[in-house]
């Protein structure tokens, strides 16, 4: 069917221009939009400038991971608030603007730090290629995202799986598996979106420091209501009965749903010496509670800044004694020296020592932050499966 070509009509163009001018006159600010601002701006000396436009705010600051008190910002005559930090150590940093007491993400920045209770913006201060979380020109693994209905928890949930470079699901090679757990208020994407676990493993595998492995990153809530919003942050997590229900159902879902699904879908080794479990904060406590109470499933256990344990360790680990040494290939317990959870982690290590249980104690500079946990993973992963039976 023939369609006549559209001809240029100057009257229509003039009409559109007039319409735009009329709308612009009626809507203040449309004709002259405020200039775009750059935030964050990372300088060559690793200082970072943050900017936020809010001409009506009375007080604005920026709260940055691992930096203590928020930094006050100053407003210019255009209503743009700004502050420049001291040089920051190369890493990824979560941050929020606090405008008159309200925490806000940076509207000029698309890089996000996802979180179920407190999402933030994120900035990278780049460093040398030798840093394990820097993307390098090496073979890269693949991140797979799975969804399933949990009959044990009763909800729809997800988990992520990292397969190493060269992984062939139809090949003969079988891989050991690390079950890597996130912290309280994170979601299942945390170890990749924020922790850079896939990048860390790509680099370590390319360097020959880590044996190629699968990494499974499940949703860590056996009782999803534990992460609901309340007027008092984390009040639900301090509910001991709810916390116990969270541990119990998570353990059941991991052992009876996630692990069987992974081992039926992926080229995974299925013996205990080829399974490891590790995590941060809440996930560190879950790694201990699941791993040390299920040594028939796991031979490698790591805990980074464990949070949620109480000091009744005899009740939490009723069967754990020195006999575990013949089953454990590694028990690795780490915490930052400025972490508010350092005391409970030291108490747990002392209890293990009194039981005669062999372990590796690690204390590093830093607080309860991803800056510590990325380094924990980069140090822990090369220790895995080096002595695993095939």
N, C-alpha and C positions, 0 to 999 in steps of 0.2 A: 504494500500500500504506500502511495506516495505522500510524503509530508512536506509542505512548503517550508523553505528555510525561513528562520526568524530574521527579520530585518531590524536594524538599529533604529530606535525611535528616540530622538533627543528629548521629546516631551516627557517620556516616561522617566528618563534619567533625571531630568530637572525636577520631576515630581517626587522622586525618591529622595533627592537631596533636600527638598523643602520639607518633606515629612520628617527626615532625621533632625533638621534644625529645629522644627517645632517640638519634637520629643525632647531634644537636648535642652531646649529652653525650659520645658516643663519639669524635667528631672534634674535637680541640682547635681553637679559633679559628673554627669554623663559626658558632656563635651570635653571636659578637662579632668581626666582621671589622674589620681595621684601617681607619681612615678613609682615604678617597681623598686623594691629594696632587695638587697642581697643579704641573705642570712641563711645559714652561718657563712662567714667568710674566713677560710683557713689561710693564714699567712705563711710565708716560707720559713719563718722561724718557729712555727708550730703554735703561735698565738692564734686565738680564734675570736673574731668579732661577731657578736649576736646583735640583731636589730629587730625591732618590733614596733609597728605603727599603732598607736592608740592615743590620739590627742586628748582624750577625755580622762585618761587614767591619772590618778594622783601619785601612785607609786608602782614601779615595775622592777622586777629583778629576774635573774635567770638561775634556776637550780640545775646543777650539773652533777652527774654521777661522780662519786668519790671526791667531791670538792667541799664537803662540809656545808657551811651556810651559803644560801643563795647570794649571788653577786648583784649589788644594786646597779641599776641602769640609769642613764641620764637622758633627758628629753631635749631634742633640738626644736627650732622654731617651726618645723614642719610636722611636729607631733610624733617623731620617730625616736624611740628609746634605743640606746645602744650601750654596750660595754665590751671591752677587749680583755681577754684573760691573759694571764702569764703563759709562757710556753707550756704546752701540755705534752705528756709522754705519748708517743704514737700509739693509737688505739681507737676504738669506737666508744663514744660517750652518749648516753641518753641525757636529755635535758628538757626542761619545761620553762616557759615563762610564767611568772606569778604576777598578775596584774590586780592590784587592790585585793590581794588574798585569794584570787582564783587562779588555779593552775591551768595553763593552756598550751596546746602544741604550737609549733612555729608554722604559721600559714605560708611562709615562703620556702619551706623545705619539704620535699616529698619523701625523704628517708625517715621511716618510722621504726619505733621500738614497740612492737605489739605487746599488749598486756590486757588481761581481762578486767583489771581494776584501775590501772593507772597507765594508759598509753602515753608515750612520750615521743618527741622527735629525737633524731639521732644524727651525730656528726662523726665523720671519720677524720682523724688526724693521721695522714699517711706516714709510713715509716719505711725502713729498708725492706727489700724483698725477703730478707732472712726471717722476718717476723712471721710466725706460722699462720696468721689470719690474713695476710696480704695475698691477693690473687696474683699468681705467677703463671708463666708460660709453661705449664705442666699439663699432663693428661688430667681430665676432670671426671669425677664420678657423676652419678645421676641421683636426684632426689625424687622419690615416688610418694604420692599422697593417697592414702587409703581411707575409706569410710566404711563403717559397719554398725549394725545394731547390737548393742551389748545386752544379752539376756540377763547377765549377772548384775549390772548396774541399772539397766532399764532405760537407757537413752541411746541416741544416735551419737557416735563419736568417731574420732579419727586417729591415725598414726602416720608417721613418715618413716620411710626406709631409704637409707643411703646405700647405693651399690657402688663399688669401687671402679676405677677406670679398667676397661677391658672385661667387665663382668659379662658373661654369656649364660643366660638362663638355661640354654640347651646344652651347654658344655659339660665336661666331666668334672671340672674343679668344683669343690665345695668349700664354703667359707665359714670361719667362726663369726659369732654375732655378739656385738655389744648392745645391750639395752640401756639407752641413755635417757635419763629422766630430768625433767625441768623442775623449776621451783614454784612455790606458792604464788598464785595470781598470773603465772605464765600460761600460755596455751601450748599445744603440741608442736607449733612451729618455732618455739623459742630457741632451740639449740642451733637451728639453721639461720633464722632471721636475725637473731641477735648474737648467739654464741659463735657463729661462723664455723660450726663443726665440720661441715662438708669441705670448706676451704682448708681448714687445718689438716684434715685427713688427706686431702689431695696432695698437699705439700709434703707431709710426712711420708706418705706412700712413695711419692716420686723420689724422695731422698733415701729410700730404703730403710727408714727408721721404724716404719709400721708395716706389719704384715697385712696385705689386703683383707678387708673384713666387711661385713654388713653392719650397719648401725640402725637400730630401730628406736624411734623416738615417739612413744605413745603419750596420749593424754593422761596426766597423772592423778586424776580425781576419781576415787572410788565412790565418793559421795559428792556429786557436783554442787550441792547446796553449800558446801564449805567455802565456796568462792563467790557467793552472792554478795552484792553490795549492802553494806550496813553503814549507819551513821559513824560508827567507830571503825576505822580501817583495821582489817584482819581480826575483828572480834570473833568471828565464827571459827577461825583457826585456833583460837585459844580455848574453845569448847572441847574438853578432853574426850567426852563420849563421841562427839561428832568426828573428832580427829581419828579416834580409834576405828570408827566405822569407815572412814575414808581409807585408812591403811588396809583394813581387812578386805574391803571390796576391790580395792586396786590390786592387791596381791592376787585375789581370785581371778580377776579379769586378765591380768598379765599372764598368769600361769595356764589358765584354762581356755582363754580366747585368743590373745595376741600371739603368744609363742606358737601354738598349733597352726594359726593362720600363716604366720611368717614361714614356718618350716614346711608347710605344704605348698607355698607359693614361690619361695626363693631357694636357691641352691645353697642351703644352710647345713652346716654340720650339726648333728643332733645329739652330741654327747655333752655331758656337763663341763668337761674341760675345754670345750669350744664355745662356752657361753660366759659372758661377763655382764655385770650390772653395775651402773654408776650413775650418780646424779648430783645435783646441786641443791642446797637448802632443803626444802621439803623433799625433793627428789633424792637428796643425800640420805635423809632418814629412811625413805622408802627403800633405797638400795640396801641399807643395812638390815632393815626389818624383813625384807623379802629375801635378800641374798643369804644372810647368815642363818635364817630359819628354813632355807631350802637349798642346802648344800648338795642335795641330789640333783639340782638343776644348774647351779652356778659354782664355778671354781675361782672366779675372779670378781672381787667386790671393791668398788671405789666410792668414797663419800667426800663431797666437796662442801664444806661449811654447813654440815647437817643441821637442819632446823625442825623442831617439833618433838624431839625426844624428851622424855622426862628422865629423872635420875634413878628410876626403878628398873635398872637394867636386867635384874634377875627375872622380873616378870616379862619384860619385852623379849628376852632371849633365853627361855627356860631350859633349853637343851644344849646350850653352847658351852663347850669346855675345851680343854687342850686337845681332845681328840680331833677337833676341827682342823688342827694343823696338818694332818695327813691328807685333808681334802682341799684346803685352801691353797691355791697357787699364788694368790696375792690378796691382801687386805690392806687397802691404801686409804688413809684417813687424813684429809687436809683441811686447813682453815687459815684464814688471814689473821695476822696478829692484831689488827684493829677491828676485827669482827666482833659484834656483840654476842655471837654464839661461841666464842672461843672457849669460855669456861665450861660449858656443857660438853663440848667436844673433848677437852682435856680430861674431864671426869670419865667420859666413856673410854678413852684410851687407857686411863689408869685402871679401870675395871677390867678391861681386856688383859692388861698386864698381870693383874692379880689372878686371873683365870689361867694364865700361862699361854695365852693365845698370841701367836706371832703376827706382827703387823708392821706396816711402814707408816711412821708418823711424819707429817709434813706441815710446817708452818711457814707461810710466806708473807711478805709485806702486803698490806691492803685490807680493805674492809669487806662488807657483804656486797660484792659487786661482780659484774661480768668481767671487769678487768682482771680479777683474780681467777675466775672460773675458766676463761679461755686459756690461761696459762696452765691451770690444773689439767685440763684436757690434753694440752700439748705435751705435758710431762707424763701423764698417766698412760696415754694410748700406746707409746712405744714399749711399755712394759707388758702389754697384753699378748697372750698366746705364744710367747716365746718358748714356753716349755710344754705347750699343750700337746696331748697325745693325738695322733691322727688315726 
